Amino acid sequence: MISFVIQGLGFMGQVHAHCLREASNATLVGIVETDRARADAFLREAGMGELPVSDSLDGLPEETQIDVVDICLPTDLHRAAAEAAFTRGCHVFCEKPLALNEADGEAIRTAAARAGRQLMVGHCLRFWPEYTALKGMIDSAEAGRLLALNLFRRAPHPDYTIGNWANAPERCLGAALDLHIHDTDMIHFLLGNPEAVTSSGVWLPTGLDHIQTQYHYPGCAVQAEGGWNYPKERPFQMGYSALFERGSVDFDTGAAVPFRKCLQEELTGPENKEGSILMENSDGLLAYRRQLEYFADCIESGTPVTINSGADAMASLRTVLAEVESAKNKQPVRLIP
């Protein structure tokens, strides 16, 4: 059983706490949080009041065995927290995005390599059933070659972050880096690095809060759109539409039928699927729990992380930063010479 300490008990830290309580191969042994009252209230309500809480790793009880520091802090604090965890000899799971810039991201990877410890980043869509189904269709070519792909992610303006950090561009860079990067990372997972990106966006005082990007791949039209400047009353929505030579698959959390897989009749007969893979098999935390269990498995077996590694996270970070540059300068940005 791999022992985790969560650092930062905001929205995502609380999600991870619930996941670790249900994980098959990991256990939560402590919380690092500067707001003791908030931590105590959450743990009491969640039935985890026995867990130790401290404002630092060193402040946890001496006997606390820590295998993994699970960093759920604002993005601008990731580097310092990760470097401190690696110095202590711990592995690190870090919420996405890895960092605000390439220099900090590479510094985290260097610290992991120097310490001989594992690093994984929480790009959870790689464990999300509807997205892994799409990955399976592309890799198997069961419906032929992928012709077109459109991904989207839309949310109300975030008002739930501690200290309102998501609305401070120097700490977050806006929806492009904190929200839209999920879809950029999924595109990397599905298709590898794009040759170039062409983006346009809406700049607000809180950052680049809406973005549309065309990703340049030979023989396939790929785009993604996302933002968090929607009215508070509008529910969060994410999904994709993928067109193949002999079929299509669609996922939309806002649709009456969230998941539709339609193949030509000669491929499947009556087996076209409708519904939602996630909703049929999960309480909504399945993907988050799977990624933590995967990391625990890698640590226990001594197997290098191959899904959501530091290298994966850096590739997605570089692409989003190129998208921001393209939107700012109104020019395509080439990623592969």
C-alpha positions in Angstrom: 0.0 0.0 0.0 1.5 3.3 -1.1 1.1 6.2 1.3 0.1 9.7 0.0 0.2 13.1 1.6 -1.9 15.8 -0.1 -0.4 19.2 -0.2 -3.2 21.8 -0.7 -6.7 21.0 0.3 -8.6 23.2 -2.1 -11.1 21.9 -4.7 -8.7 19.3 -6.4 -7.1 18.4 -3.1 -10.5 17.4 -1.8 -11.2 15.4 -4.9 -8.0 13.5 -4.4 -8.8 12.9 -0.8 -12.0 11.2 -1.7 -10.3 9.1 -4.4 -7.5 8.0 -2.1 -10.1 6.8 0.5 -11.5 4.4 -2.2 -8.2 3.5 -3.9 -7.2 -0.2 -3.9 -3.5 0.3 -3.6 -3.0 3.7 -2.0 -3.8 5.3 1.3 -3.9 8.9 2.5 -1.8 9.4 5.6 -1.7 13.2 6.0 -2.6 16.7 4.8 -0.4 19.7 4.3 -2.6 22.8 4.4 -2.0 26.3 5.8 -5.7 26.9 6.6 -6.1 24.4 9.5 -9.8 25.3 10.1 -10.8 24.5 6.5 -8.8 21.2 6.5 -10.4 20.2 9.8 -13.9 21.0 8.6 -13.4 19.0 5.4 -11.9 16.0 7.1 -14.6 15.9 9.7 -17.4 16.1 7.2 -15.7 13.5 5.0 -15.3 11.1 8.0 -11.4 11.4 7.8 -10.9 13.4 11.0 -8.2 11.1 12.3 -5.7 12.2 9.6 -2.9 14.5 10.8 -2.8 18.1 9.4 0.2 20.4 9.3 1.2 23.5 7.4 4.4 21.8 6.2 5.7 18.3 5.4 8.1 18.6 8.3 5.3 19.4 10.7 3.6 16.0 10.2 4.2 13.4 12.9 7.6 12.0 12.8 6.3 8.4 12.3 4.4 9.4 9.1 5.6 7.3 6.3 5.3 9.3 3.0 5.8 7.7 -0.3 4.1 10.3 -2.5 3.5 14.0 -2.1 0.3 14.8 -4.0 0.6 18.5 -5.0 -2.8 20.2 -5.4 -1.5 23.8 -5.0 -2.0 26.7 -7.3 0.2 26.4 -10.4 2.8 29.0 -9.4 3.6 27.0 -6.3 4.2 23.7 -8.0 8.0 24.1 -8.5 8.9 24.9 -5.0 6.6 22.2 -3.5 7.9 19.5 -6.0 11.6 20.3 -5.4 11.0 20.2 -1.6 9.3 16.8 -1.9 12.0 15.3 -4.1 14.7 16.6 -1.7 12.9 14.7 1.1 13.1 11.5 -1.0 9.4 11.4 -2.0 7.8 10.6 -5.3 5.5 13.4 -6.7 2.1 13.5 -8.2 1.4 17.0 -9.4 -1.9 18.4 -10.5 -1.9 19.9 -14.0 -0.5 22.0 -15.5 3.0 21.1 -14.4 4.1 24.7 -14.4 3.5 28.2 -15.7 6.5 28.1 -18.0 9.0 25.8 -19.5 11.9 26.7 -17.2 9.9 25.7 -14.0 8.6 22.6 -15.7 12.1 21.4 -16.7 13.4 22.3 -13.2 10.8 19.9 -11.7 11.8 17.2 -14.0 15.5 17.7 -13.2 14.7 17.5 -9.5 12.9 14.2 -10.0 15.8 12.8 -12.0 18.4 14.0 -9.5 16.4 12.4 -6.6 15.8 9.2 -8.5 12.1 9.5 -7.9 9.0 9.3 -10.1 6.9 12.2 -11.3 3.4 12.0 -12.7 1.1 14.9 -13.7 -2.7 14.9 -13.4 -3.9 15.1 -17.0 -6.9 13.0 -16.0 -8.5 12.7 -19.5 -6.0 10.0 -20.3 -7.8 7.8 -17.8 -11.4 9.1 -18.6 -13.4 6.2 -20.1 -15.0 8.2 -23.0 -11.6 9.5 -24.0 -9.8 6.2 -23.7 -12.6 4.7 -25.9 -11.7 7.3 -28.6 -8.0 6.4 -28.2 -8.9 2.8 -28.7 -10.8 3.5 -31.9 -7.9 5.5 -33.3 -5.2 3.0 -32.4 -7.2 0.0 -33.6 -8.4 1.7 -36.8 -11.7 -0.2 -36.4 -13.5 2.5 -38.3 -10.6 3.4 -40.6 -8.4 6.5 -40.4 -9.4 9.5 -38.3 -10.4 12.4 -40.6 -11.5 15.1 -38.2 -11.5 15.8 -34.5 -13.0 18.6 -32.5 -12.7 18.9 -28.7 -14.4 21.4 -26.4 -14.4 22.5 -22.8 -16.7 25.3 -21.5 -17.2 26.5 -17.9 -18.4 29.4 -15.9 -15.8 31.8 -14.5 -14.1 30.0 -11.6 -15.0 31.5 -8.2 -14.0 28.5 -6.1 -10.2 28.8 -6.0 -8.6 29.8 -2.7 -7.5 33.4 -2.8 -9.1 33.6 -6.2 -5.8 32.6 -7.8 -7.3 31.3 -11.0 -8.3 34.8 -11.8 -4.8 36.2 -11.4 -3.0 35.9 -14.7 0.4 36.0 -13.1 -0.5 32.8 -11.2 -2.6 31.0 -13.8 -2.4 32.6 -17.3 -6.2 32.1 -17.7 -8.4 29.3 -19.1 -5.9 28.5 -21.9 -3.4 27.0 -19.5 -5.6 25.8 -16.6 -8.7 24.5 -18.5 -8.0 24.1 -22.2 -4.7 22.3 -21.6 -6.8 19.2 -20.9 -7.8 19.0 -24.5 -4.4 19.9 -25.8 -2.9 17.1 -23.7 -5.6 14.7 -25.0 -4.7 15.6 -28.6 -1.0 14.8 -27.8 -2.1 11.5 -26.3 -4.2 10.6 -29.4 -2.0 11.9 -32.2 1.5 13.0 -30.9 3.0 16.4 -31.3 1.3 18.7 -33.8 3.5 20.3 -36.5 2.2 23.8 -35.7 -0.7 25.6 -34.0 -2.9 28.5 -35.1 -4.9 30.1 -32.3 -7.2 33.0 -31.6 -8.6 34.0 -28.2 -10.4 36.4 -25.9 -8.2 38.3 -23.5 -9.7 39.6 -20.3 -8.1 41.1 -17.2 -8.0 37.6 -15.8 -5.9 36.2 -18.7 -6.5 34.4 -22.0 -10.0 33.1 -20.9 -11.3 31.7 -24.2 -9.2 30.1 -26.9 -9.7 28.3 -30.2 -6.9 26.4 -31.8 -6.2 24.5 -35.0 -3.6 21.8 -34.6 -1.7 21.0 -37.8 -1.5 17.3 -38.6 -1.1 15.8 -42.0 -4.3 14.3 -43.4 -6.5 15.1 -40.4 -8.4 18.3 -39.3 -8.0 18.9 -35.6 -9.2 21.7 -33.5 -10.1 22.5 -29.9 -12.0 25.3 -28.2 -12.3 26.2 -24.5 -13.0 28.9 -22.0 -14.3 29.7 -18.6 -16.1 33.0 -19.3 -19.6 31.5 -19.4 -22.4 32.6 -17.1 -22.5 31.0 -13.7 -25.9 29.5 -14.5 -24.5 27.5 -17.4 -23.4 24.0 -16.5 -19.8 22.9 -17.2 -19.6 21.0 -20.5 -16.9 19.0 -22.2 -16.6 16.6 -25.0 -15.5 15.8 -28.5 -16.7 14.8 -32.0 -14.5 12.5 -34.1 -15.1 11.5 -37.7 -13.5 8.4 -39.2 -13.5 6.9 -42.7 -16.3 4.5 -41.7 -17.9 5.9 -38.6 -18.0 8.5 -35.9 -17.9 8.8 -32.1 -19.3 11.8 -30.1 -19.1 12.7 -26.4 -20.9 15.6 -24.9 -21.7 15.9 -21.2 -24.4 18.4 -22.0 -26.3 16.1 -24.3 -29.3 13.9 -23.4 -27.3 10.9 -24.7 -23.7 11.8 -23.8 -21.9 9.1 -25.7 -22.7 8.0 -29.3 -20.6 5.5 -31.3 -21.9 5.0 -34.8 -20.1 2.7 -37.2 -21.1 1.6 -40.7 -23.5 -1.3 -40.6 -21.2 -3.8 -42.2 -18.7 -3.2 -39.3 -21.1 -3.7 -36.3 -24.6 -4.5 -37.3 -26.8 -3.6 -34.4 -23.9 -2.9 -32.0 -23.7 0.9 -32.3 -23.5 2.2 -28.7 -25.3 5.1 -27.0 -25.1 6.2 -23.4 -22.2 7.1 -21.2 -19.3 4.9 -20.4 -18.4 7.0 -17.4 -21.9 7.4 -16.0 -22.6 3.7 -16.2 -19.5 2.7 -14.3 -18.5 5.5 -11.9 -19.5 7.9 -9.2 -17.8 10.6 -11.2 -14.3 10.2 -9.6 -13.3 7.1 -11.6 -10.7 8.8 -13.8 -9.1 10.7 -10.9 -8.9 7.5 -8.9 -7.5 5.4 -11.7 -4.6 7.9 -12.3 -3.6 7.8 -8.6 -3.9 3.9 -8.6 -1.8 3.8 -11.7 0.9 5.9 -10.1 0.8 3.8 -6.9 1.2 0.7 -9.1 4.3 2.2 -10.9 5.9 3.0 -7.5 5.2 -0.4 -6.0 6.5 -2.3 -9.0 9.4 0.1 -9.8 8.0 0.6 -13.3 8.6 4.0 -14.9 5.5 6.1 -15.5 4.5 6.0 -19.2 1.2 7.8 -19.0 1.2 11.4 -17.9 4.9 11.4 -17.3 6.9 14.7 -16.8 7.9 14.5 -20.5 4.2 14.1 -21.5 3.3 17.1 -19.4 6.1 19.2 -20.8 5.1 18.5 -24.3 1.5 19.6 -23.6 2.7 22.7 -21.7 4.9 23.7 -24.7 2.0 23.4 -27.1 -0.3 25.5 -24.9 2.3 28.2 -24.5 2.7 28.2 -28.3 -1.1 28.6 -28.6 -0.9 31.6 -26.3 1.8 33.0 -28.4 -0.2 32.4 -31.6 -3.3 34.1 -30.1 -1.2 37.1 -29.0 0.7 37.6 -32.2 -2.1 36.4 -34.6 0.4 34.1 -36.4 0.8 30.3 -36.6 3.6 28.9 -34.3 5.6 26.0 -35.6 6.4 23.2 -33.1 8.2 20.7 -35.3 11.0 22.1 -37.6 
